[in-house]
Amino acid sequence: MSGAGHRPDDPVRVLIVDDEWMVRTMLRTIMESAGDISVAGEASDGDEAVRLARDLRPDVVLMDIRMPRADGLTATQRLGALDRPPKVVVLTTFDLDEYVRTALLHGAVGFLLKDAPAADMLTAVRSAASGDAMLSPKVTRRLLHHFTDTDVRRRRTEAENRLRVLTGKEREVLVAVGGGLSNTDIAASLYMSESTVKTHVSRILTKLALTNRVQAAILAHRAGLLD
């Protein structure tokens, strides 16, 4: 599930995208404080981000959404079309920004508040690179509410029909993913190895034609698996 082919023993290569140089400097300082993360480059708008991503092949892109020239929504969608797309983690000052929800639907694997603790930022980058990106359970519940507050009955029926292709064990894993659990936590709660969990998650995404765990969580919620 690693977007740009990141290998566990290599440093995670990050592209920082924000139109404010002070934010980029702050993020660079935080990223470079970790020995297992390196900053591949910086971009000040979406167009530059896509160009640098093609050239530099980062593992993870920290993507600002609101930029004056080319915004992060368009850039996230364009990055997803690359032959080896990087993982995109959205940067925002608002934890329920409408733009963030749109970015997640375009394939972003999660989001970070710009005032999040440095440790959380580093964890988010590592998780994204490993394919274990997720939102916290609290944020997931609030976010999913906005995806499901209109025409709930129709959406639920459609979601239930899509989930029929899953095995019983895959449904159990999907419920855990929808609850915001990491692969490590799922392995412990369902008494299976972490590699088996990763295999189940990969199969779930393939069977349901989804891009990432956030989309899987949304579908699980719509189907009523988390009620």
N, C-alpha and C positions, 0 to 999 in steps of 0.2 A: 504494500500500500504506500510505499515511499514515492512521492511524486517525481522527484528529480533523480532518483536512484541513490539516495544517501545510504552509505554503509555505516553500521554502528560504530566502527573503530575510527572513523574519520570525524573531524570537527564539523558541526552543523554550519553550513554556509548560509548567511542571512542577507537579504536585500532589504534595506530600510527605505520606506517611501512615505514622505511627509513634506508638505510645502513650507513648513516652518523649520528653519535651520537649527533653532535651539532644541526643538523636539528631536530632530535627527541626531544632534550631538549627544543629547541625554540618552537616547536609545543606544547609540554606538558605545557610549561609556559603559552602560549596563551589560551589553552583549559581550564586549571585550573583557569584562571582569571575570568571565567564565572561561576556563581553559578548553572546554569542549565546544565552543561556539566562536565562529569568526565572521566578521562583517565583509561580505563580498563587494558591497557597493551601496551607494545612496542615490535616490531619485527624488525629484521635487514635484513630479506630476505623473499621471497615469501613462502617458505616452512614453516618457523616459523610462518608467518602470518596466514596461513591456519590452522595450529595446534592450535594456540592460539584462533583463531576465533571459532573453534569447542569447545574449553574448556571454553572460557570466554563469548561467545554469545554477542559480542558488537552490538550496533545498527548501528554504522557507522565505516567504515575503511578508514583512510586516507592513500592511497596507492602510494608509490613511484613506478615508472616504471623501471627505469634503476638501477638494483642492480646486483652485480657481481655473485651471486650464482643462486638463483631462482628469475626470474624477476616478475614484477608486472602484466604483461599480463597473464601469466599462473596462477598466484595466483588469479586474478580477475575471470577468467573462473572457477577455482576450487571452489571459494567461492560461485559462482552462483549456483553450484550444491548441496549445503548444504540444508538440509530440512528447515532451517530458515535462509536464506542468509542475511547477513548484507548489508546495502547500501554502495557502494564503491565510494569514491570521489578520483580521481586521482591527485597526486601531480607531478608537472613538472616544469622545468625551461624554457620550450619552449611552447608558446601558440598554436602552430600548429604542434606539434610533431606528426609524423606518428603513433608513438606508442599510443598516446592519442586517436586518432581516432579508432584504433583497440580495445583499452580498452573499449571505449564507445559501440562498437558493441558487446563486450563480456558481457555487462550488467552494466558497471559503469554508475552512474547517472549524472556525471558531472566532472569538473576538476578545480583545483586551481593552480595558479602560486605560486611558493614558496616565491616570494617576494610580494605577495598580502598583503594588510593591514590586521591587526589582526581582525578588525571588519568583513571584508569580509570572513575570514576563519571561524569565529564563525557562521556567517549567513549561510554559505554553509553547515556546520555540522547540524545546526538546521533544515534547509530546507530538507536536505537528510533524516533526521530522521522522519520528518513529512510526507514524501512522496511527497513533493512539490519541489524537487530538479530541478534545471534548469540551463541553461547557459544564460549569458547576451545576449540581442539581437544582439549586435555587434559581439560577439564571435560566436554566433549561425550562423549568416550569413557567416562569414569567414569559419567556420567549414563545413557547408553544401555545400559550393562551391566545396570543395575537394571530396565530395561524389557524385557530379553530373556533373563533367566535362568530363566524357567519356560516349559515347553511350546514350546521353540524351533522345532521342526520345523513345528508347526501354524502358528505365527505367521509363519514364513518363507514358507510356501506362500501364505498369505493375502496377505502383502505383495507377493510376486512377481506374483500375479494382479492386484492393484491397479495395479501399475506397467506393465502391458501397454498402457495407454492412452497412454503417453509415447512421443515420438519418440526417435530415437537421440541427438540433440543435447540434448534435455531430460533424458535419463538422465545424460549427461555433466555437465550443470549440477547435477543432483540429487546426484551423487557429490561434487562440489565443495562443495555446501552441507552435505552430511553430514560432510565433513571440516573444517567450521568456517571455510571461506574467506568473506571478504567479497565483495561484488559487484565491487569493484575488483580483488581478487586473482583472482577467477574470470575476469574479462575478460582479464587478462594471461595467465593459464595456458591459456585456450581460444582466444585470438586473436580476440576479438570486442569490440565496444564495450560500455561499461558499461550504456548504455540497452538494448542487446539482451539483456544478462544479466538486467536487471530485467524485461524482457518475458517471458523464459523462466521466471524464478522465479514471476512472476504466473500464467502459464499452468499451471505445475506445480501450484501451490496450488489453482487452480480445478479442474483435471482430477481431482485427488486428493481434493477436498473437504476441504482442510486450512486451518487458520487462520494458521499462521506457519511460519517456517523450522525452528524446533526440532522441530515435529511432522514436517516433511518429513525431517529428519535421522534421526529415530527410525524412520520407515518405510524409509528407505534402508538403515539398519543391519539392520533385521529381514529385509529382502530379501537380505541378504548382499552388497550392493554395495560395502561398505567392507572386506570380508574380505581 
